[in-house]
Amino acid sequence: MRLFSLFILLSLAVCTHAQQFYVIVGAFAQESNAQKFTGYVRSLRYGAEYELHKEKNFFYVYVLKSESRDDAVLQVKQLQQESEFKDAWLFSGYLGTSPPPAKVEVAEAILPVPEEEKATSPADTATTISTTTIPTENSTPTTVVPAVETEVKARGKLFKFQVETVDGRPVQGEVHNVDYKRGRDIAVYKSGEYIDVLPPSRDNNPMSIVCGIFGYKEVVKVINYEKPDDATDVVKDEKGAWVIPYQLERLKKGDVSVMYHVAFYKDAVVMLPQSKPEMDELVNMMKDNPGYRIKIHGHCNGNNTRKIIALGAEKNYFNIQGSDQRNGSAKDLSKLRAEAVQNYLIDNGVSRDRSTVYAWGGLNMLVPETSTSAKLNDRIEIEIQAD
């Protein structure tokens, strides 16, 4: 049985305004920039939200809201030491336009818990897994089990994450088991495969399973490990696996999607090698949606003139070798980046007349030019103009 506490009311409840502590990672004068930055932070698997600071008239993007100052301070320290959000800070007060919630203060006494009722954590009973394990930082051990004709034996619970479009076409990709409190992935699971998931810690149950595939709107499922069928549409299949369905809605006319995993070398048109999977997702999106017409928005950090590392004659999109160098403005750099994305589409079979480019230079930066997170300003956005 789970460890439990019995709370005894010792005095009359008193309603006060709850003191809130926020872990802030960005502040923006324009709400549109706060929205974009919130999306970027979420792409890194932090539970980001934004609210208006009424007195300062700024939109604050935060990754934790808590009544515990200690929890908030710990999160700030972790972000400053372990993430790119070195400028994270603690805000105490209340954000938003609605009145702060009332807090009921009670005195409590905790009765001793009988020894036989103390819970055993998954770590107390875990043994070595001999099959293939997906390694992730601080993750719950996760085993991929191949599909077989007989019943599959699982050490924990067997899950299958079924991802498809709203019209029933399967989509290959991954879902993420996310620890929103600490802002990191617990594990990553491939769609369409049988996954043996060991019991999560108490802090991570129910599980937050996020499916965010480029070209589609993000979907989050909250799954109670003990009773997965509490969630809508979750069923057990013939192999005893809990099937978690995801129906993805494609982007529509007017939607803008930031290519969060496309990044560039400094002052370069050449993309980092890890950008290729998302570039290929863009190609697939255009091929799967022949009615799409897009505008490719190029952005960069700062507005100064600089030496630009441009694509060479061989158009090596993901390798700095063989590149050319030229002087140019920030707008030149952002245009060349947008054109590189367009040319990659063309080279992979997408007609040129289905895309246009727009160069912003540094006119729409998400963070200050000298911020430790300034690389966020070097980005590509895809606007759906026709679907």
C-alpha positions, 0 to 999 in steps of 0.5 A: 500500500502507498505511504499515507498521512492522516490530516487532523484539523486542529483549528478553524480554516483561514482563507488567505491569498496564496503566495506564488513563486514562479521560475521565469525564463523570459519576459516579452513586451509582445505577446506573440513573442511570448507565445513563440518562446513558450513553444520553444521551451516546451519543445525542450520538454519543459512545462512552459506557460506565460502570463501578463505582469500587469504592473510592468506590462510584460509577458513572463514565460515560466516553467514552474509555479509553486507555493513552495519557495524552496521548490522554485529556488531549486528549479532556478539553480538547476536551470542555471547549472544544467540548461541553456536558460542561464538567465532564469530567475525567481519571481514572487507575487502573482501573474495574470489578470484573474484574482489570486486563488484563496488558500486554506490554511490548516494545522495538521498532525501526521500519524505514524504509518504501520510498517506493513503499509509502507510502500516499496518504490520501484527502485527497491524491487528492480532487477537487471533488464536483459533486453534492449534498453532506451537510454535517457538521462534520469529515465525509468528503464524502458524496454522495447519488446518486439511484436510476436504471435504469442502473448508478450511478457512484461516486467512492468506494464506493456504499452503501445503508442498508436499515432495516426492522423485524424483520417486514420493514416499511421504516423511514424515518430516518438512520444515523450514521457515528460517530467514537467516539474524538473523539465526533462524527458523521463523516456522516449518511446517509438510509436507503433511498437510494444514498450515495457514500461516499469512503474514510475515514481510517485512524483511522475504518476500519472504520466504525461505522454507528449506527442509533438511531431513537426507538421502537426499540433502537439497532443498531451495524454495524461495516463494513470499507470495503475489504471491506464483505461481511466484515460479516454479511448485507451484499450487493451489489445490481444497481447495484453498491451495498453494501446494509447491512441494519438490523433494528430491534426495537421497544421492549417492555413494561418498556422505558424510552426517554429522549426525548433530543432533546426539550428545553424552554425554561428553567422552561417547558412549551413545547418548543424547536422542534428537539423536533418531529421526535422528538415526531412520531416518538413519534406515529408509534410509537404509531400503528404499535403500536396495542397500546402503552400508555405512561406519560409521565415528566416531570422537571425541574432542581431542586426549588424553586418557580418561575415556570412558562411554561405553554402558552397557550389555543392550545397552541403546543407549540414557540413561547414566544409566546402562553404563560401564566405561573404560580407552581408547584412543580417537581412542577407543572412536570414534570407540565405537561411530561408532560401537554403530551406527552400532549396532543400525542399526543391532538391528533395522533390518539392516544387519551387512554386509551393514555397516563398521566403521572407527575410526578417534579419534581427527585427523579430528576436525572441531574446536580447542579442547578448542573452545566453539564450541568443541562439534562439533568435537564429531560427526558421518559421514555417507559415501555412498559406494554403492547405 
